[in-house]
Amino acid sequence: MTCTVALWAGPRTGSTATMYSFAQRQDTRVMDEPLFGHFLQHTGASRPSRDEVLASMPTSSQEAIASMARRPEDPAILFLKHMANHTEGLDWSDLESPDHRHVLLTRHPDGVLPSYAAHVALPSLLDLGYLHQTDILRMAPERTAVVTAESLHAEPESVLRNLCHWAEIPWDPAMLHWPAGPRPEDGVWAPYWYEGVHASKGWESRILNTGSVPASLHPVREQSLELYHALAAHAIQP
């Protein structure tokens, strides 16, 4: 059986570690944010890697979607790491297929905002992806699982096992470890964001930090918090 596992993550959730985890499987090919170029072109959003991305990735919707197509030599599983807001400006019908398993990786805004604001000043709901994750769950509830970053980092083996069971793919203990350093699939934005995962060698059980959210971000925090709790109510349990 072939399938596509599409991870729709929020920022600062462990999405790159999850991609590295799936990359250890012999039956899986991974792709790193293939829709990022289109997202930047469509929204005009500012990112540290904006110029590099626009120069190196497809920016039209047709080309970005085509870049995710299966290749004849692909193994059974194609793993697509996306940011959830990369659906912006695209038709869901172009991103959906009966063989897709959609995974929403979300994190409490008190953990996201203090870290993410160091890279993107005054992040908006568009930047954070909670609304986009909510839309995905509404549009494809029968093929969508929710994973909280808190549970994934606290009990990685249990959550990954349960995620594989939900996706109807065999568990592979190789998913728990990876070599330190970059991967060839890393996007051109890796130097700005991937320092931590490049220094790691696999999952380690830990409690994610939260932080003090500046007053300027309190309105977006309140909006995000309501959406996060609604998503977390559907989360896969360890």
CYANA upper distance limits for C-alpha pairs under 8 A (distance plus 0.5 A):
  1 MET  CA     76 ALA  CA      7.00
  2 THR  CA     75 PRO  CA      8.35
  2 THR  CA     76 ALA  CA      4.93
  2 THR  CA     77 ILE  CA      6.23
  2 THR  CA     99 ASP  CA      7.85
  3 CYS  CA     76 ALA  CA      6.99
  3 CYS  CA     77 ILE  CA      5.69
  3 CYS  CA     78 LEU  CA      7.04
  3 CYS  CA     99 ASP  CA      5.48
  3 CYS  CA    100 HIS  CA      6.44
  3 CYS  CA    101 ARG  CA      7.89
  4 THR  CA     77 ILE  CA      6.15
  4 THR  CA     78 LEU  CA      5.18
  4 THR  CA     79 PHE  CA      6.35
  4 THR  CA     80 LEU  CA      7.86
  4 THR  CA     99 ASP  CA      6.66
  4 THR  CA    100 HIS  CA      5.27
  4 THR  CA    101 ARG  CA      6.69
  5 VAL  CA     77 ILE  CA      7.62
  5 VAL  CA     78 LEU  CA      6.69
  5 VAL  CA     79 PHE  CA      5.29
  5 VAL  CA     80 LEU  CA      6.73
  5 VAL  CA    100 HIS  CA      6.37
  5 VAL  CA    101 ARG  CA      5.32
  5 VAL  CA    102 HIS  CA      6.49
  5 VAL  CA    103 VAL  CA      7.74
  5 VAL  CA    167 ALA  CA      8.41
  6 ALA  CA     79 PHE  CA      6.45
  6 ALA  CA     80 LEU  CA      5.26
  6 ALA  CA     81 LYS  CA      6.74
  6 ALA  CA     82 HIS  CA      7.62
  6 ALA  CA    100 HIS  CA      7.30
  6 ALA  CA    101 ARG  CA      6.59
  6 ALA  CA    102 HIS  CA      5.33
  6 ALA  CA    103 VAL  CA      6.59
  7 LEU  CA     15 SER  CA      8.32
  7 LEU  CA     79 PHE  CA      7.98
  7 LEU  CA     80 LEU  CA      6.52
  7 LEU  CA     81 LYS  CA      5.45
  7 LEU  CA     82 HIS  CA      6.16
  7 LEU  CA     83 MET  CA      8.22
  7 LEU  CA    102 HIS  CA      6.47
  7 LEU  CA    103 VAL  CA      5.21
  7 LEU  CA    104 LEU  CA      6.58
  7 LEU  CA    105 LEU  CA      7.59
  8 TRP  CA     81 LYS  CA      7.24
  8 TRP  CA     82 HIS  CA      5.47
  8 TRP  CA     83 MET  CA      5.73
  8 TRP  CA     84 ALA  CA      4.87
  8 TRP  CA    102 HIS  CA      7.59
  8 TRP  CA    103 VAL  CA      6.42
  8 TRP  CA    104 LEU  CA      5.43
  8 TRP  CA    105 LEU  CA      6.83
  8 TRP  CA    133 GLN  CA      7.50
  9 ALA  CA     13 THR  CA      7.49
  9 ALA  CA     15 SER  CA      6.70
  9 ALA  CA     81 LYS  CA      8.22
  9 ALA  CA     82 HIS  CA      6.72
  9 ALA  CA     83 MET  CA      5.25
  9 ALA  CA     84 ALA  CA      5.66
  9 ALA  CA    103 VAL  CA      8.38
  9 ALA  CA    104 LEU  CA      6.16
  9 ALA  CA    105 LEU  CA      5.06
  9 ALA  CA    106 THR  CA      6.66
  9 ALA  CA    129 GLY  CA      8.01
  9 ALA  CA    133 GLN  CA      8.35
 10 GLY  CA     15 SER  CA      8.44
 10 GLY  CA     83 MET  CA      6.36
 10 GLY  CA     84 ALA  CA      6.57
 10 GLY  CA     85 ASN  CA      8.42
 10 GLY  CA    105 LEU  CA      6.85
 10 GLY  CA    106 THR  CA      6.02
 10 GLY  CA    107 ARG  CA      7.70
 10 GLY  CA    128 LEU  CA      6.34
 10 GLY  CA    129 GLY  CA      5.90
 10 GLY  CA    130 TYR  CA      7.48
 11 PRO  CA     15 SER  CA      8.30
 11 PRO  CA     83 MET  CA      7.67
 11 PRO  CA    112 VAL  CA      7.29
 11 PRO  CA    116 TYR  CA      7.53
 11 PRO  CA    128 LEU  CA      6.89
 11 PRO  CA    129 GLY  CA      8.33
 12 ARG  CA    107 ARG  CA      8.32
 12 ARG  CA    111 GLY  CA      8.46
 12 ARG  CA    112 VAL  CA      6.24
 12 ARG  CA    115 SER  CA      7.75
 12 ARG  CA    116 TYR  CA      7.24
 13 THR  CA    105 LEU  CA      7.20
 13 THR  CA    106 THR  CA      6.81
 13 THR  CA    107 ARG  CA      6.40
 13 THR  CA    112 VAL  CA      8.03
 13 THR  CA    149 ALA  CA      5.86
 14 GLY  CA     18 THR  CA      6.76
 14 GLY  CA    149 ALA  CA      7.25
 15 SER  CA     19 MET  CA      6.78
 15 SER  CA     81 LYS  CA      7.64
 15 SER  CA    105 LEU  CA      7.77
 16 THR  CA     20 TYR  CA      6.68
 16 THR  CA     81 LYS  CA      8.17
 16 THR  CA    194 TYR  CA      8.07
 16 THR  CA    197 VAL  CA      7.65
 17 ALA  CA     21 SER  CA      6.52
 17 ALA  CA    197 VAL  CA      6.66
 17 ALA  CA    202 GLY  CA      8.31
 17 ALA  CA    203 TRP  CA      8.42
 18 THR  CA     22 PHE  CA      6.87
 19 MET  CA     23 ALA  CA      6.59
 19 MET  CA     30 VAL  CA      7.26
 19 MET  CA     32 ASP  CA      8.20
 19 MET  CA     79 PHE  CA      7.97
 19 MET  CA     81 LYS  CA      6.85
 20 TYR  CA     24 GLN  CA      7.20
 20 TYR  CA    175 MET  CA      8.43
 20 TYR  CA    178 TRP  CA      7.38
 20 TYR  CA    183 ARG  CA      8.46
 21 SER  CA     25 ARG  CA      8.20
 21 SER  CA    174 ALA  CA      8.18
 21 SER  CA    175 MET  CA      4.94
 21 SER  CA    176 LEU  CA      6.77
 21 SER  CA    177 HIS  CA      7.38
 21 SER  CA    178 TRP  CA      7.45
 21 SER  CA    202 GLY  CA      8.17
 22 PHE  CA     28 THR  CA      7.24
 22 PHE  CA     30 VAL  CA      7.71
 22 PHE  CA     79 PHE  CA      7.68
 22 PHE  CA    175 MET  CA      6.40
 23 ALA  CA     28 THR  CA      6.81
 23 ALA  CA     29 ARG  CA      6.92
 23 ALA  CA     30 VAL  CA      6.43
 23 ALA  CA    175 MET  CA      8.18
 24 GLN  CA     28 THR  CA      8.34
 24 GLN  CA    174 ALA  CA      6.33
 24 GLN  CA    175 MET  CA      6.10
 24 GLN  CA    177 HIS  CA      8.24
 24 GLN  CA    178 TRP  CA      7.22
 25 ARG  CA    172 ASP  CA      7.31
 25 ARG  CA    174 ALA  CA      7.03
 25 ARG  CA    175 MET  CA      7.10
 26 GLN  CA     75 PRO  CA      8.37
 27 ASP  CA     75 PRO  CA      5.64
 27 ASP  CA     76 ALA  CA      5.99
 27 ASP  CA     77 ILE  CA      6.41
 28 THR  CA     74 ASP  CA      8.38
 28 THR  CA     75 PRO  CA      6.17
 28 THR  CA     76 ALA  CA      6.84
 28 THR  CA     77 ILE  CA      5.03
 28 THR  CA     78 LEU  CA      6.10
 28 THR  CA     79 PHE  CA      7.19
 29 ARG  CA     74 ASP  CA      7.38
 29 ARG  CA     75 PRO  CA      7.16
 29 ARG  CA     77 ILE  CA      6.96
 29 ARG  CA     78 LEU  CA      5.56
 29 ARG  CA     79 PHE  CA      6.53
 30 VAL  CA     78 LEU  CA      6.48
 30 VAL  CA     79 PHE  CA      5.08
 30 VAL  CA     80 LEU  CA      6.38
 30 VAL  CA     81 LYS  CA      7.91
 30 VAL  CA    185 GLU  CA      7.69
 31 MET  CA     68 MET  CA      8.47
 31 MET  CA     78 LEU  CA      8.40
 31 MET  CA     79 PHE  CA      6.82
 31 MET  CA     80 LEU  CA      5.53
 31 MET  CA     81 LYS  CA      6.58
 31 MET  CA    185 GLU  CA      6.74
 32 ASP  CA     80 LEU  CA      6.99
 32 ASP  CA     81 LYS  CA      5.65
 32 ASP  CA     82 HIS  CA      7.44
 32 ASP  CA    185 GLU  CA      6.74
 32 ASP  CA    186 ASP  CA      6.58
 32 ASP  CA    187 GLY  CA      6.42
 33 GLU  CA     80 LEU  CA      7.51
 33 GLU  CA     81 LYS  CA      5.81
 33 GLU  CA     82 HIS  CA      5.11
 33 GLU  CA     83 MET  CA      7.31
 33 GLU  CA    187 GLY  CA      7.80
 34 PRO  CA     57 MET  CA      8.29
 34 PRO  CA     64 ALA  CA      6.98
 34 PRO  CA     65 ILE  CA      8.48
 34 PRO  CA     67 SER  CA      7.46
 34 PRO  CA     68 MET  CA      7.31
 34 PRO  CA     80 LEU  CA      8.19
 34 PRO  CA     81 LYS  CA      8.32
 34 PRO  CA     82 HIS  CA      7.67
 35 LEU  CA     39 PHE  CA      6.77
 35 LEU  CA     58 PRO  CA      8.41
 35 LEU  CA     59 THR  CA      8.44
 35 LEU  CA     64 ALA  CA      6.07
 35 LEU  CA     65 ILE  CA      7.75
 35 LEU  CA     82 HIS  CA      7.72
 35 LEU  CA     86 HIS  CA      6.48
 35 LEU  CA     87 THR  CA      8.44
 36 PHE  CA     40 LEU  CA      6.77
 36 PHE  CA     53 VAL  CA      7.90
 36 PHE  CA     57 MET  CA      8.24
 36 PHE  CA     86 HIS  CA      6.82
 37 GLY  CA     41 GLN  CA      6.70
 37 GLY  CA     53 VAL  CA      6.28
 37 GLY  CA     54 LEU  CA      6.02
 37 GLY  CA     57 MET  CA      5.81
 37 GLY  CA     58 PRO  CA      6.20
 37 GLY  CA     59 THR  CA      5.22
 37 GLY  CA     64 ALA  CA      8.07
 38 HIS  CA     42 HIS  CA      6.34
 38 HIS  CA     58 PRO  CA      7.07
 38 HIS  CA     59 THR  CA      4.49
 38 HIS  CA     60 SER  CA      6.18
 38 HIS  CA     61 SER  CA      6.66
 38 HIS  CA     64 ALA  CA      7.03
 38 HIS  CA     86 HIS  CA      8.32
 39 PHE  CA     43 THR  CA      6.41
 39 PHE  CA     44 GLY  CA      8.35
 39 PHE  CA     45 ALA  CA      8.31
 39 PHE  CA     59 THR  CA      8.09
 39 PHE  CA     85 ASN  CA      8.42
 39 PHE  CA     86 HIS  CA      5.90
 39 PHE  CA     87 THR  CA      8.20
 39 PHE  CA     88 GLU  CA      7.12
 39 PHE  CA     89 GLY  CA      8.09
 40 LEU  CA     44 GLY  CA      5.76
 40 LEU  CA     45 ALA  CA      5.94
 40 LEU  CA     46 SER  CA      8.07
 40 LEU  CA     50 ARG  CA      7.57
 40 LEU  CA     54 LEU  CA      7.93
 40 LEU  CA     59 THR  CA      8.33
 41 GLN  CA     45 ALA  CA      8.36
 41 GLN  CA     54 LEU  CA      7.82
 41 GLN  CA     59 THR  CA      6.51
 41 GLN  CA     60 SER  CA      8.49
 42 HIS  CA     88 GLU  CA      8.44
 42 HIS  CA     89 GLY  CA      7.25
 43 THR  CA     88 GLU  CA      8.34
 46 SER  CA     50 ARG  CA      7.01
 46 SER  CA    120 VAL  CA      8.08
 47 ARG  CA    119 HIS  CA      8.31
 47 ARG  CA    120 VAL  CA      7.33
 48 PRO  CA    119 HIS  CA      7.77
 48 PRO  CA    189 TRP  CA      8.15
 48 PRO  CA    192 TYR  CA      7.38
 49 SER  CA     53 VAL  CA      6.59
 49 SER  CA    188 VAL  CA      7.78
 49 SER  CA    189 TRP  CA      5.76
 49 SER  CA    192 TYR  CA      7.80
 50 ARG  CA     54 LEU  CA      6.68
 51 ASP  CA     55 ALA  CA      6.66
 52 GLU  CA     56 SER  CA      6.74
 52 GLU  CA    188 VAL  CA      7.08
 52 GLU  CA    189 TRP  CA      8.12
 53 VAL  CA     57 MET  CA      6.21
 53 VAL  CA    188 VAL  CA      7.02
 53 VAL  CA    189 TRP  CA      7.82
 54 LEU  CA     58 PRO  CA      8.00
 54 LEU  CA     59 THR  CA      7.39
 57 MET  CA     64 ALA  CA      8.42
 58 PRO  CA     63 GLU  CA      6.13
 58 PRO  CA     64 ALA  CA      5.76
 58 PRO  CA     67 SER  CA      8.47
 59 THR  CA     63 GLU  CA      7.46
 59 THR  CA     64 ALA  CA      6.84
 60 SER  CA     64 ALA  CA      6.57
 61 SER  CA     65 ILE  CA      6.55
 61 SER  CA     90 LEU  CA      7.42
 62 GLN  CA     66 ALA  CA      6.55
 63 GLU  CA     67 SER  CA      6.61
 64 ALA  CA     68 MET  CA      7.62
 65 ILE  CA     69 ALA  CA      7.82
 65 ILE  CA     94 ASP  CA      7.82
 65 ILE  CA     95 LEU  CA      7.95
 68 MET  CA     80 LEU  CA      8.41
 70 ARG  CA     74 ASP  CA      6.99
 70 ARG  CA     78 LEU  CA      7.98
 74 ASP  CA     78 LEU  CA      8.01
 82 HIS  CA     86 HIS  CA      7.27
 83 MET  CA    129 GLY  CA      7.83
 84 ALA  CA    104 LEU  CA      8.30
 84 ALA  CA    129 GLY  CA      5.75
 84 ALA  CA    130 TYR  CA      8.23
 84 ALA  CA    132 HIS  CA      6.19
 84 ALA  CA    133 GLN  CA      6.41
 85 ASN  CA    126 LEU  CA      6.91
 85 ASN  CA    127 ASP  CA      7.31
 85 ASN  CA    128 LEU  CA      7.85
 85 ASN  CA    129 GLY  CA      5.36
 85 ASN  CA    132 HIS  CA      6.14
 85 ASN  CA    133 GLN  CA      8.40
 87 THR  CA     91 ASP  CA      8.15
 87 THR  CA     92 TRP  CA      7.88
 87 THR  CA    132 HIS  CA      7.73
 88 GLU  CA    132 HIS  CA      8.45
 90 LEU  CA     94 ASP  CA      7.88
 91 ASP  CA     95 LEU  CA      7.60
 92 TRP  CA     96 GLU  CA      6.64
 93 SER  CA     97 SER  CA      8.28
 96 GLU  CA    100 HIS  CA      7.09
100 HIS  CA    143 ARG  CA      7.52
101 ARG  CA    143 ARG  CA      5.79
101 ARG  CA    144 THR  CA      6.59
101 ARG  CA    145 ALA  CA      8.29
101 ARG  CA    167 ALA  CA      6.76
102 HIS  CA    143 ARG  CA      6.49
102 HIS  CA    144 THR  CA      5.03
102 HIS  CA    145 ALA  CA      6.80
103 VAL  CA    144 THR  CA      6.15
103 VAL  CA    145 ALA  CA      5.39
103 VAL  CA    146 VAL  CA      6.28
103 VAL  CA    147 VAL  CA      7.57
104 LEU  CA    133 GLN  CA      6.79
104 LEU  CA    144 THR  CA      7.77
104 LEU  CA    145 ALA  CA      6.69
104 LEU  CA    146 VAL  CA      5.19
104 LEU  CA    147 VAL  CA      6.49
105 LEU  CA    146 VAL  CA      6.68
105 LEU  CA    147 VAL  CA      5.43
105 LEU  CA    148 THR  CA      6.18
105 LEU  CA    149 ALA  CA      6.80
106 THR  CA    130 TYR  CA      8.09
106 THR  CA    146 VAL  CA      8.06
106 THR  CA    147 VAL  CA      6.97
106 THR  CA    148 THR  CA      5.50
106 THR  CA    149 ALA  CA      6.28
106 THR  CA    228 TYR  CA      7.59
106 THR  CA    231 LEU  CA      8.31
106 THR  CA    232 ALA  CA      8.31
107 ARG  CA    111 GLY  CA      7.30
107 ARG  CA    112 VAL  CA      7.15
107 ARG  CA    148 THR  CA      6.16
107 ARG  CA    149 ALA  CA      5.61
107 ARG  CA    150 GLU  CA      7.12
107 ARG  CA    228 TYR  CA      7.58
108 HIS  CA    112 VAL  CA      7.04
108 HIS  CA    150 GLU  CA      8.50
108 HIS  CA    225 LEU  CA      7.33
108 HIS  CA    228 TYR  CA      6.79
109 PRO  CA    113 LEU  CA      6.12
109 PRO  CA    221 ARG  CA      6.66
109 PRO  CA    224 SER  CA      6.84
109 PRO  CA    225 LEU  CA      6.66
109 PRO  CA    228 TYR  CA      8.07
110 ASP  CA    114 PRO  CA      7.42
110 ASP  CA    210 THR  CA      5.68
110 ASP  CA    211 GLY  CA      6.28
110 ASP  CA    212 SER  CA      7.55
110 ASP  CA    213 VAL  CA      6.96
110 ASP  CA    221 ARG  CA      8.04
111 GLY  CA    115 SER  CA      7.59
111 GLY  CA    208 LEU  CA      7.78
111 GLY  CA    209 ASN  CA      6.48
111 GLY  CA    210 THR  CA      4.61
111 GLY  CA    211 GLY  CA      6.59
112 VAL  CA    116 TYR  CA      6.34
112 VAL  CA    210 THR  CA      8.21
113 LEU  CA    117 ALA  CA      6.21
113 LEU  CA    123 PRO  CA      8.28
113 LEU  CA    213 VAL  CA      7.06
113 LEU  CA    217 LEU  CA      8.40
113 LEU  CA    221 ARG  CA      8.25
114 PRO  CA    118 ALA  CA      7.47
114 PRO  CA    210 THR  CA      8.34
114 PRO  CA    211 GLY  CA      6.41
114 PRO  CA    212 SER  CA      7.16
114 PRO  CA    213 VAL  CA      6.32
114 PRO  CA    214 PRO  CA      8.28
115 SER  CA    119 HIS  CA      8.10
116 TYR  CA    120 VAL  CA      6.63
116 TYR  CA    123 PRO  CA      8.21
117 ALA  CA    121 ALA  CA      5.51
117 ALA  CA    122 LEU  CA      6.80
117 ALA  CA    123 PRO  CA      6.88
122 LEU  CA    216 SER  CA      8.12
122 LEU  CA    217 LEU  CA      7.32
123 PRO  CA    127 ASP  CA      6.17
123 PRO  CA    128 LEU  CA      7.47
123 PRO  CA    217 LEU  CA      8.38
124 SER  CA    128 LEU  CA      6.94
124 SER  CA    220 VAL  CA      7.03
125 LEU  CA    129 GLY  CA      6.77
125 LEU  CA    130 TYR  CA      7.43
125 LEU  CA    131 LEU  CA      7.49
125 LEU  CA    220 VAL  CA      7.13
125 LEU  CA    223 GLN  CA      8.48
125 LEU  CA    224 SER  CA      7.70
126 LEU  CA    131 LEU  CA      8.15
129 GLY  CA    133 GLN  CA      6.68
130 TYR  CA    134 THR  CA      6.71
130 TYR  CA    224 SER  CA      6.91
130 TYR  CA    227 LEU  CA      6.60
130 TYR  CA    228 TYR  CA      7.14
131 LEU  CA    135 ASP  CA      6.76
131 LEU  CA    227 LEU  CA      7.54
132 HIS  CA    136 ILE  CA      6.78
133 GLN  CA    137 LEU  CA      6.78
133 GLN  CA    231 LEU  CA      8.44
134 THR  CA    138 ARG  CA      6.79
134 THR  CA    227 LEU  CA      7.80
134 THR  CA    231 LEU  CA      7.32
135 ASP  CA    139 MET  CA      6.60
136 ILE  CA    140 ALA  CA      6.48
136 ILE  CA    141 PRO  CA      8.13
136 ILE  CA    144 THR  CA      8.18
137 LEU  CA    141 PRO  CA      5.48
137 LEU  CA    144 THR  CA      6.55
140 ALA  CA    144 THR  CA      6.54
141 PRO  CA    145 ALA  CA      8.46
145 ALA  CA    163 LEU  CA      8.38
145 ALA  CA    166 TRP  CA      8.36
145 ALA  CA    234 HIS  CA      8.05
145 ALA  CA    235 ALA  CA      7.34
145 ALA  CA    236 ILE  CA      7.39
146 VAL  CA    231 LEU  CA      7.37
146 VAL  CA    232 ALA  CA      7.45
146 VAL  CA    234 HIS  CA      6.51
146 VAL  CA    235 ALA  CA      4.94
146 VAL  CA    236 ILE  CA      6.52
147 VAL  CA    151 SER  CA      7.88
147 VAL  CA    152 LEU  CA      7.51
147 VAL  CA    159 VAL  CA      8.47
147 VAL  CA    232 ALA  CA      7.98
147 VAL  CA    235 ALA  CA      5.61
147 VAL  CA    236 ILE  CA      6.13
148 THR  CA    152 LEU  CA      6.80
148 THR  CA    232 ALA  CA      6.95
148 THR  CA    235 ALA  CA      6.95
148 THR  CA    236 ILE  CA      8.40
149 ALA  CA    153 HIS  CA      6.55
150 GLU  CA    154 ALA  CA      6.62
150 GLU  CA    207 ILE  CA      7.40
150 GLU  CA    208 LEU  CA      6.62
151 SER  CA    155 GLU  CA      6.32
151 SER  CA    156 PRO  CA      7.79
151 SER  CA    159 VAL  CA      7.55
151 SER  CA    237 GLN  CA      8.01
151 SER  CA    238 PRO  CA      7.23
152 LEU  CA    156 PRO  CA      5.21
152 LEU  CA    159 VAL  CA      6.20
152 LEU  CA    160 LEU  CA      7.93
152 LEU  CA    238 PRO  CA      8.43
153 HIS  CA    203 TRP  CA      7.89
153 HIS  CA    204 GLU  CA      7.63
153 HIS  CA    205 SER  CA      6.12
153 HIS  CA    206 ARG  CA      6.18
153 HIS  CA    207 ILE  CA      7.22
153 HIS  CA    208 LEU  CA      7.55
154 ALA  CA    204 GLU  CA      8.46
154 ALA  CA    205 SER  CA      5.24
154 ALA  CA    206 ARG  CA      5.43
154 ALA  CA    207 ILE  CA      6.14
154 ALA  CA    208 LEU  CA      8.30
155 GLU  CA    159 VAL  CA      6.69
155 GLU  CA    205 SER  CA      6.32
155 GLU  CA    206 ARG  CA      8.48
155 GLU  CA    238 PRO  CA      6.95
156 PRO  CA    160 LEU  CA      6.42
156 PRO  CA    176 LEU  CA      8.24
156 PRO  CA    203 TRP  CA      6.98
156 PRO  CA    204 GLU  CA      7.97
156 PRO  CA    205 SER  CA      7.10
157 GLU  CA    161 ARG  CA      6.46
157 GLU  CA    176 LEU  CA      7.38
158 SER  CA    162 ASN  CA      6.70
158 SER  CA    238 PRO  CA      5.60
159 VAL  CA    163 LEU  CA      6.53
159 VAL  CA    236 ILE  CA      7.64
159 VAL  CA    237 GLN  CA      7.19
159 VAL  CA    238 PRO  CA      5.28
160 LEU  CA    164 CYS  CA      6.63
161 ARG  CA    165 HIS  CA      6.75
161 ARG  CA    171 TRP  CA      6.36
162 ASN  CA    166 TRP  CA      6.64
162 ASN  CA    236 ILE  CA      7.72
162 ASN  CA    237 GLN  CA      8.22
162 ASN  CA    238 PRO  CA      7.65
163 LEU  CA    167 ALA  CA      6.65
163 LEU  CA    236 ILE  CA      7.73
164 CYS  CA    168 GLU  CA      6.51
164 CYS  CA    169 ILE  CA      5.72
164 CYS  CA    170 PRO  CA      6.77
164 CYS  CA    171 TRP  CA      6.32
165 HIS  CA    169 ILE  CA      6.69
165 HIS  CA    170 PRO  CA      7.50
165 HIS  CA    171 TRP  CA      7.78
174 ALA  CA    178 TRP  CA      8.32
176 LEU  CA    202 GLY  CA      6.02
176 LEU  CA    203 TRP  CA      6.09
177 HIS  CA    201 LYS  CA      6.21
177 HIS  CA    202 GLY  CA      4.36
177 HIS  CA    203 TRP  CA      6.89
178 TRP  CA    200 SER  CA      8.47
178 TRP  CA    201 LYS  CA      5.60
178 TRP  CA    202 GLY  CA      5.82
179 PRO  CA    200 SER  CA      8.29
179 PRO  CA    201 LYS  CA      5.87
179 PRO  CA    202 GLY  CA      8.23
180 ALA  CA    197 VAL  CA      8.30
180 ALA  CA    198 HIS  CA      5.96
180 ALA  CA    199 ALA  CA      6.07
180 ALA  CA    200 SER  CA      6.00
180 ALA  CA    201 LYS  CA      5.52
181 GLY  CA    197 VAL  CA      8.25
181 GLY  CA    198 HIS  CA      4.77
181 GLY  CA    199 ALA  CA      6.69
181 GLY  CA    200 SER  CA      8.21
182 PRO  CA    186 ASP  CA      7.34
182 PRO  CA    198 HIS  CA      6.02
186 ASP  CA    190 ALA  CA      6.63
189 TRP  CA    193 TRP  CA      7.17
190 ALA  CA    194 TYR  CA      5.46
190 ALA  CA    195 GLU  CA      8.14
191 PRO  CA    195 GLU  CA      7.31
194 TYR  CA    198 HIS  CA      6.52
195 GLU  CA    199 ALA  CA      6.86
196 GLY  CA    200 SER  CA      6.99
197 VAL  CA    201 LYS  CA      8.38
213 VAL  CA    217 LEU  CA      6.93
213 VAL  CA    218 HIS  CA      7.32
213 VAL  CA    221 ARG  CA      8.36
214 PRO  CA    218 HIS  CA      7.23
217 LEU  CA    221 ARG  CA      6.52
218 HIS  CA    222 GLU  CA      6.70
219 PRO  CA    223 GLN  CA      7.02
220 VAL  CA    224 SER  CA      6.46
221 ARG  CA    225 LEU  CA      6.37
222 GLU  CA    226 GLU  CA      7.01
223 GLN  CA    227 LEU  CA      7.16
224 SER  CA    228 TYR  CA      6.47
225 LEU  CA    229 HIS  CA      6.71
226 GLU  CA    230 ALA  CA      6.89
227 LEU  CA    231 LEU  CA      6.76
228 TYR  CA    232 ALA  CA      6.50
229 HIS  CA    233 ALA  CA      6.70
230 ALA  CA    234 HIS  CA      8.00
231 LEU  CA    235 ALA  CA      7.44
